[in-house]
Amino acid sequence: METIIVQPPGPSGPDADGPGRPALLHMGPGDVAEFGRGTPGGRDLSILLPDPGISRRAGRLEAAEDYWRLSNFSRDTAYVVENLEGAGEYITVAPRRLGAPVPFEFSRVVLPALNGTAEFKVFAPQHAYLDERSVPGAGEQTVHPYALDVTAKYFLVLVALCEPRLRELSDSALPGAGDIAERLRPLEGCRGLTRSAVNYHIDYLASAKLRLDLGDDSAADGTARTGAKRTRLASLALRFGLVREEHLALLPSRRRPAPQENGA
């Protein structure tokens, strides 16, 4: 099972609204990957940052059990790891610091470069969270098999996906990616949420968090595959109580503000 997923530099991502899929690097416990400009051929590193201001061997990622570590090989330049879900939260990895643990599930590694900055994203889908219903003080705590962070944007997407069936208690039609984006945009952290970003979070939930086996659905056309993925996600989340009625409070209110009278 992978500990982290690395998305090298590219136009696609959870905040992108264009076509194309980046090549992802999957790493399990004990795996290492170096990043930097590389040799003149540029083929000796796992994560290439082709900027003349980046060292040929700039640093290294190490996957641990449910987190990862970052080593900074630079003699005089610090690197920044941003929490993509943390409203500006970040850590700084000092020059020549080895094995700095990174606590974020969604991270962006940023290096100063000649042309601004160079960056890549790291996802740690196996971050462990105690089952919120576990009883403390009863020996070793039970870790939920589906490590979902209820404060993450992907969880909001999952709640919005399941909302019709939670409210109707029936086989209500599931919302599409555009519907989910529109439903969540009133939230402060989702103002710029796009249809493409919602699909990105759905892919992340299906492949990394809930680990769906889509079987023959993966060979279907794109529309059928996306519909099957949403159906399977909602079914699993509701069946095992990953999304419950109390989670609907995370969504924007469905009440429309009352119209004001003239002159008010």
C-alpha positions in Angstrom: 0.0 0.0 0.0 1.4 3.4 -1.0 2.3 6.0 1.7 2.5 9.0 -0.6 1.6 10.0 -4.1 3.8 12.6 -5.8 2.5 14.8 -8.6 5.4 16.3 -10.5 5.2 19.8 -12.0 2.4 20.1 -14.6 -0.8 21.9 -15.4 -3.3 19.5 -13.8 -4.2 19.2 -10.2 -7.0 19.8 -7.7 -7.2 23.5 -8.6 -6.7 23.1 -12.3 -9.5 23.4 -14.9 -7.8 22.0 -18.0 -7.4 18.6 -19.6 -4.6 16.1 -19.2 -3.4 13.9 -16.4 0.0 14.3 -14.7 2.3 11.3 -14.3 2.0 10.2 -10.7 4.8 8.6 -8.6 3.5 6.1 -6.0 5.7 5.4 -3.1 5.4 2.9 -0.2 7.1 2.6 3.2 10.9 2.7 2.7 10.8 4.1 -0.8 12.9 7.2 -1.6 12.8 9.6 -4.5 15.3 12.4 -5.3 14.3 15.7 -6.9 16.2 18.4 -8.6 17.4 19.6 -12.1 19.3 16.3 -12.7 22.2 15.6 -15.0 22.4 17.2 -18.5 20.3 14.3 -19.8 17.8 14.9 -17.0 16.9 11.2 -16.6 18.5 10.2 -13.3 16.0 11.7 -10.8 12.4 10.7 -10.0 11.2 14.3 -9.8 12.6 16.7 -12.4 12.5 20.4 -11.8 14.1 21.9 -15.0 15.1 25.3 -13.8 18.7 26.5 -14.0 18.4 27.9 -10.5 17.6 24.4 -9.0 20.5 22.2 -7.8 21.1 19.0 -9.8 20.3 17.0 -6.6 18.2 19.4 -4.6 16.7 17.0 -2.1 15.0 13.7 -1.3 11.6 12.4 -0.3 11.3 9.3 2.0 8.0 7.5 2.5 7.4 6.2 6.0 4.4 4.3 7.4 1.7 7.0 7.1 3.7 10.2 6.5 6.8 11.3 4.6 10.1 13.0 5.3 11.9 15.7 3.3 15.7 16.2 3.0 17.1 19.5 1.8 20.5 19.1 0.1 21.0 22.8 -0.5 23.8 24.5 1.4 22.1 27.9 1.8 18.5 27.7 0.6 15.5 26.7 2.6 12.5 24.9 1.1 8.9 25.5 2.0 6.2 22.8 2.4 2.7 24.3 2.2 -0.5 22.7 3.5 -2.9 22.8 0.6 -5.9 22.5 3.0 -4.5 24.7 5.7 -5.3 28.3 4.8 -1.7 29.4 4.6 -0.1 26.9 7.0 3.4 25.8 6.0 6.7 24.5 7.4 10.2 25.5 6.4 12.9 22.9 5.9 16.3 24.5 6.6 19.4 24.0 4.4 21.1 20.7 4.8 18.2 19.4 7.0 17.8 15.7 6.6 14.6 13.7 7.2 12.2 16.5 8.2 8.8 14.9 8.9 5.9 16.5 7.0 2.5 16.3 8.9 0.2 17.4 6.0 -2.0 15.1 3.9 -2.0 17.6 1.0 1.3 19.3 0.5 3.0 21.6 -2.0 6.9 21.6 -2.0 8.2 25.0 -3.1 11.8 25.8 -4.1 13.2 29.2 -5.0 14.2 29.1 -8.7 15.6 31.4 -11.3 12.2 31.7 -12.9 10.2 32.4 -9.8 9.6 29.1 -7.9 9.6 25.4 -8.8 7.1 23.2 -7.0 5.5 19.7 -6.9 2.6 18.2 -4.9 2.7 15.3 -2.4 -0.4 13.5 -1.1 -0.3 11.2 1.9 -3.6 9.3 1.6 -2.8 6.8 4.4 -2.6 9.5 7.2 -4.2 7.7 10.2 -7.1 9.1 12.0 -8.7 7.6 15.1 -12.3 6.6 14.6 -14.2 9.5 16.1 -16.4 7.1 17.9 -13.5 5.2 19.6 -13.5 5.1 23.4 -10.3 6.5 24.9 -8.5 4.7 27.6 -9.4 1.2 26.4 -5.9 0.1 25.3 -4.7 0.5 21.8 -7.1 2.7 19.8 -8.8 1.4 16.7 -7.7 3.2 13.5 -10.5 3.5 10.9 -9.7 1.5 7.8 -10.8 4.5 5.7 -8.6 7.4 6.8 -10.8 10.3 6.0 -10.1 13.8 7.3 -13.5 15.5 7.8 -11.8 19.0 7.5 -10.5 18.3 4.0 -12.1 19.5 0.8 -12.3 16.0 -0.6 -14.6 15.1 2.4 -16.9 18.1 1.5 -17.1 16.7 -2.0 -18.0 13.3 -0.7 -20.7 14.8 1.6 -22.2 16.8 -1.3 -22.2 13.6 -3.4 -24.1 11.7 -0.8 -26.4 14.5 0.2 -29.5 13.5 -2.0 -29.5 10.0 -0.6 -29.0 11.1 3.0 -32.0 13.5 2.7 -34.3 11.4 0.5 -33.4 7.9 1.9 -33.9 6.5 -1.5 -32.1 5.9 -4.8 -32.0 9.6 -5.6 -30.0 10.6 -8.6 -26.4 11.5 -7.7 -25.2 15.0 -8.4 -22.6 15.5 -11.2 -19.3 17.2 -10.7 -20.7 20.6 -11.9 -23.6 20.3 -9.4 -21.2 19.5 -6.5 -19.0 22.5 -7.4 -22.0 24.8 -7.4 -23.3 23.3 -4.1 -20.0 24.0 -2.3 -19.0 27.4 -3.8 -20.8 29.4 -1.1 -18.3 28.0 1.4 -15.3 30.3 2.0 -12.7 27.7 1.1 -14.6 26.6 -2.1 -15.1 29.9 -3.9 -13.0 28.9 -6.8 -14.0 25.2 -6.9 -14.4 24.0 -10.5 -15.9 20.9 -12.1 -12.4 19.7 -13.0 -11.3 20.1 -9.4 -14.3 18.1 -8.1 -13.5 15.3 -10.5 -9.9 15.4 -9.2 -11.1 14.9 -5.6 -13.5 12.1 -6.7 -10.5 10.3 -8.4 -8.5 10.8 -5.2 -11.3 9.4 -3.0 -11.8 6.4 -5.3 -8.2 5.5 -5.8 -6.3 6.6 -2.7 -8.8 7.0 0.2 -11.6 4.4 -0.3 -9.5 2.2 -2.7 -12.4 1.2 -5.0 -11.9 -1.7 -7.4 -13.9 -0.5 -10.4 -13.2 -3.6 -12.4 -14.7 -3.5 -15.9 -15.9 0.1 -15.3 -12.3 1.3 -15.8 -12.5 0.1 -19.4 -15.8 2.0 -20.1 -16.0 5.4 -21.8 -15.2 8.4 -19.7 -18.8 9.4 -18.9 -19.8 5.9 -17.9 -16.6 5.5 -15.8 -17.2 8.7 -13.9 -20.8 7.8 -13.3 -19.8 4.4 -12.0 -17.2 5.9 -9.8 -19.6 8.3 -8.2 -22.1 5.6 -7.6 -19.6 3.3 -6.0 -18.2 6.0 -3.8 -21.7 7.1 -2.5 -22.7 3.4 -1.9 -19.6 2.6 0.1 -19.6 5.9 2.1 -23.3 5.4 3.1 -23.1 1.7 3.6 -20.3 2.0 6.2 -21.4 5.2 7.7 -18.4 7.2 6.5 -20.9 10.0 5.7 -23.8 10.5 8.0 -26.6 13.0 8.6 -24.6 15.1 11.0 -22.1 15.7 8.3 -24.7 17.6 6.3 -24.0 20.5 8.6 -20.7 21.0 6.8 -22.6 22.0 3.7 -23.9 25.5 2.9 -27.5 26.2 4.0 -30.1 25.4 1.4 -32.3 28.2 2.6 -32.4 31.2 0.3 -32.2 34.6 2.1 -35.6 36.3 2.3 -36.0 39.2 -0.2 -35.8 42.6 1.4 -38.7 45.0 1.0 -38.2 48.2 -0.9 -36.7 50.9 1.2 -35.4 48.5 3.8 
